[in-house]
Amino acid sequence: MDGDAEGVWSPDIEQSFQEALAIYPPCGRRKIILSDEGKMYGRNELIARYIKLRTGKTRTRKQVSSHLQVLARRKSREIQSKLKAMNLDQASKDKALQNMAALSSAQIVSPSMIKNHLPPLSPAPYQPTRFWPAPIPVQPGPSQDIKPFVQPPYSALSGPVQQPIPAYEPLAPPPPPSATAVPVWQDRTIASSKLRMLEYSAFMEVQRDPDNYSKHLFVHIGQTNPSYSDPLLEAVEVRQIYDKFPEKKGGLKELYEKGPQNAFFLVKFWADLNSSGMLDVPGSFYGVSSQYSSMENMTITVSTKVCSFGKQVVEKVETEYARLEGGKYVYRIHRSPMCEYMINFIHKLKHLPEKYMMNSVLENFTILQVVTNRDTQETLLCIAFVFEVSNSEHGAQYHVYRLVKD
C-alpha cells in the first residue's frame, strides 16, 4: 500500500477525496476564497474540508498531501509503463518523462494536467459519476458547453462536448393527445398536476436615460411549448441532494415525503455573470420575476430559501392571486426586489478572478423554492436550484430534472 494506511483512506473517504480532486483543480500556492466571509483556503485544506462535509470524518491537510504523493507515485509508475509500451521514438519518450518529472503530485493525479503534458495514453475504463444518472443533453439553445455537476477539473472544460449515444431500445411512438390522460406539459416541463412554472428569471437592470433600461439576465427559464414527441424529463434520485438543503422542519426531505412527488424538480443553472457591458452603478435594480399557470383558481404562497452549505441563510415569502387569462389562471410575481444578501453575494462572486473559484463557491450554494396553496397548505411545486458559472457565449443555460425516490 506504499505506506498509505487503508484505514485512513477507506472507500467512503476515497470517494469523497476523488470528488474533491475533480471539483478543486491544482492551484499551486494560490488560495481560494470559498465562503462569503472571504476566508482563504489552499487546495489541500479544501479537499480535507470536503471530506469532512461528505463523510463526517476528519482528515488533515497533511494527510491529504501525503495521500496525493502516494497516488502520484503510483500514477507515475503506471504512466512510465505505458510510455515504454507505446510505439514512440526514444526522443519522444524522453521528453514525455521530462515533462512528467516537472509536474507536482497534485498535477500528476489531475487528468487534465497529464493530458496537456504527455502524449495520448490508452484510455481508462469509463467511470460514471455518482451524482448525475446520465449524459446531459443540451438545453436550450445552440451552446454545447453544459457539464455534469460533479465533473472533471474546470481547466478541462474548454471545447464542445460530444454526447455519447445511449444504447437504448427505441421507444414506441407516443400516443396521440386524445389517448393520453396526462397534459403534454406534465413530465416535460416544471409542472405538477396542479401548477406549472411558465417563466423564471433573475436579473440586473441599469437605467441608461429616463426612457431606456439595460437588462442583464443572470439565470432564465423561458416559456416553452412542448409536444408529445418531446422526451420526458430525466430523473435524479432526491436523496443525493438532501445534504444541499435544510434538513429541519420544512426541509426538502420532509416536503418530499409529504408529497405529492410529481411536484418536485431539480434545476441546474449555468449562470451568466458576464455583465461587463453594463456598469453596475448605484441605483442598479436587482430583481426576480416568475410566472405560473393552473386550471384552478387559488391563492399561492411562494417561499424562496437561499442556502449555504445546506443551511438556510435567508427566506423570502410572497403571496400571489390568480388572474383568469385564456381559460386558465395565471400567477405573476413581477420584478420582485432581490434581497441584500443575494446582491452582495453576486458582487463578491463576480469579483473572483477565475471561474473555477466561482464554481467552488457555487458548489455549496443552493436555492429551494416551494409554492403552496395558501388555504390548503398543499405543495404545488418544489424546485431545487443548483448553480455553476456559464462558459457559453450564448449566456445563461439550464437543465431540468424530475426528483424521484427509488
C-alpha positions, -999 to 999 in steps of 0.1 A, spaced: 0 0 0 30 23 -4 29 31 33 -7 45 30 -29 31 57 -61 16 43 -79 26 75 -71 63 68 -85 61 32 -115 38 35 -138 36 4 -162 64 15 -133 87 22 -115 78 -10 -147 85 -30 -150 120 -14 -113 126 -19 -117 118 -57 -148 140 -59 -129 169 -43 -100 164 -68 -124 169 -96 -141 200 -80 -109 218 -69 -82 218 -97 -45 223 -88 -38 259 -80 -2 259 -68 4 281 -38 -26 303 -45 -55 304 -21 -92 300 -30 -119 322 -15 -147 298 -6 -172 315 17 -189 348 17 -169 357 48 -139 358 25 -119 331 42 -90 318 21 -82 281 16 -54 262 0 -64 232 -22 -55 205 3 -75 224 30 -105 224 6 -101 187 0 -99 180 38 -129 202 44 -149 185 16 -142 150 31 -154 163 65 -186 176 49 -193 144 29 -183 117 54 -182 134 88 -146 121 92 -116 144 98 -85 142 75 -58 168 80 -42 189 53 -10 170 58 -28 136 54 -43 149 21 -8 160 10 7 126 19 -21 107 1 -16 129 -30 21 120 -31 13 82 -27 -12 84 -56 12 105 -77 40 78 -73 16 51 -82 3 71 -112 39 79 -123 48 42 -124 16 34 -145 24 62 -170 61 51 -173 50 16 -180 25 28 -207 51 50 -222 76 21 -225 49 0 -242 39 28 -267 52 29 -303 72 61 -298 107 71 -307 131 74 -278 133 112 -280 95 115 -276 96 91 -246 124 110 -230 106 143 -235 74 129 -220 93 116 -190 110 150 -185 76 168 -187 62 144 -161 92 149 -138 85 187 -138 49 181 -125 38 183 -89 20 155 -72 -13 174 -75 -7 178 -112 2 142 -118 -31 130 -103 -51 156 -123 -62 140 -157 -63 174 -175 -27 182 -165 -14 148 -177 -34 152 -209 -17 186 -215 18 175 -208 20 139 -222 12 121 -254 -23 104 -255 -22 73 -233 -46 43 -236 -79 54 -221 -90 42 -187 -124 25 -185 -153 49 -182 -164 56 -146 -199 71 -143 -202 100 -120 -222 94 -88 -244 125 -89 -259 126 -124 -275 95 -138 -270 101 -175 -253 124 -200 -269 158 -201 -284 168 -235 -281 204 -244 -310 225 -233 -318 251 -246 -301 269 -275 -271 260 -296 -244 260 -269 -228 226 -261 -208 235 -230 -232 221 -204 -214 198 -180 -225 175 -151 -224 189 -116 -197 165 -104 -173 169 -132 -137 168 -144 -114 197 -133 -126 230 -145 -94 235 -165 -105 207 -188 -139 223 -198 -130 241 -230 -144 229 -263 -178 213 -272 -189 181 -255 -196 152 -278 -227 135 -263 -225 96 -264 -254 78 -280 -270 57 -254 -277 20 -263 -314 21 -255 -341 2 -274 -362 27 -294 -395 36 -278 -428 32 -294 -443 63 -309 -461 84 -283 -498 80 -282 -519 109 -297 -531 135 -272 -567 122 -272 -554 89 -258 -532 105 -231 -547 114 -197 -516 135 -187 -513 170 -201 -485 174 -226 -465 198 -203 -465 174 -174 -433 153 -171 -418 175 -198 -416 209 -180 -416 221 -144 -452 212 -137 -472 192 -112 -508 181 -117 -520 215 -103 -494 241 -112 -469 248 -140 -439 272 -139 -440 292 -172 -410 315 -167 -383 324 -142 -355 349 -143 -331 367 -120 -316 399 -135 -300 433 -131 -314 465 -147 -295 497 -152 -312 529 -163 -293 545 -192 -316 575 -195 -351 585 -184 -367 562 -211 -342 534 -215 -331 505 -194 -304 478 -200 -312 444 -186 -288 415 -179 -302 380 -172 -282 360 -146 -305 330 -150 -335 325 -171 -361 298 -178 -383 309 -208 -417 297 -218 -418 266 -240 -445 248 -260 -437 211 -255 -452 184 -278 -459 147 -271 -429 138 -292 -405 156 -268 -386 134 -244 -397 131 -208 -375 148 -182 -346 128 -168 -348 117 -132 -324 123 -103 -326 105 -70 -337 130 -45 -316 116 -16 -285 126 -35 -292 162 -28 -307 161 7 -275 174 22 -275 205 0 -308 218 16 -321 223 51 -330 191 69 -351 207 97 -388 212 96 -399 223 61 -367 210 45 -365 191 13 -367 156 28 -398 164 49 -415 180 19 -407 152 -4 -421 126 20 -452 146 24 -456 149 -14 -471 149 -40 -439 136 -55 -448 148 -91 -443 183 -78 -405 181 -72 -378 192 -96 -341 199 -98 -329 228 -120 -292 231 -128 -284 267 -138 -253 278 -157 -255 315 -146 -243 343 -168 -222 366 -146 -205 383 -176 -223 417 -174 -192 436 -184 -212 456 -210 -232 472 -182 -218 493 -154 -231 483 -120 -238 518 -108 -256 529 -76 -293 526 -82 -290 494 -103 -320 472 -98 -316 435 -89 -348 415 -93 -365 382 -98 -396 376 -119 -416 344 -122 -449 332 -138 -471 302 -132 -504 288 -145 -531 265 -133 -566 252 -142 -576 261 -106 -584 294 -90 -564 296 -58 -540 319 -38 -504 307 -39 -476 313 -14 -440 313 -29 -412 306 -4 -376 311 -16 -349 299 7 -313 307 0 -289 281 14 -252 279 21 -237 245 30 -272 231 33 -282 257 59 -309 283 53 -294 318 52 -324 339 42 -360 333 32 -385 354 12 -422 346 12 -446 361 -13 -483 357 -19 -499 360 -53 -535 359 -66 -549 344 -98 -558 362 -130 -581 344 -155 -564 346 -189 -573 325 -220 -592 299 -200 -565 293 -173 -554 310 -141 -521 329 -143 -499 340 -114 -472 366 -119 -445 378 -95 -430 407 -115 -398 425 -106 -396 413 -70 -366 430 -55 -336 407 -48 -326 406 -11 -295 424 1 -278 391 9 -281 379 -27 -270 412 -42 -238 412 -20 -233 375 -29 -234 383 -66 -210 412 -62 -184 390 -44 -188 362 -68 -182 385 -98 -150 398 -83 -134 364 -80 -106 363 -107 -112 328 -120 -144 308 -130 -132 277 -111 -131 298 -79 -167 310 -86 -177 273 -92 -161 263 -59 -182 288 -41 -214 278 -60 -208 241 -52 -222 249 -17 -248 275 -27 -284 264 -34 -319 278 -35 -351 260 -26 -384 274 -39 -416 260 -26 -450 270 -40 -480 261 -18 -518 266 -19 -522 292 8 -555 279 20 -549 241 20 -510 242 25 -507 216 -3 -473 217 -20 -479 227 -56 -443 229 -68 -409 224 -51 -378 234 -71 -343 228 -60 -318 251 -78 -281 244 -81 -256 265 -99 -224 268 -119 -210 297 -140 -217 296 -177 -188 292 -201 -211 299 -230 -211 330 -252 -248 325 -255 -254 334 -219 -273 316 -192 -282 279 -197 -303 255 -177 -314 219 -174 -344 204 -156 -348 170 -139 -376 153 -120 -367 143 -85 -376 107 -77 -370 82 -49 -362 47 -59 
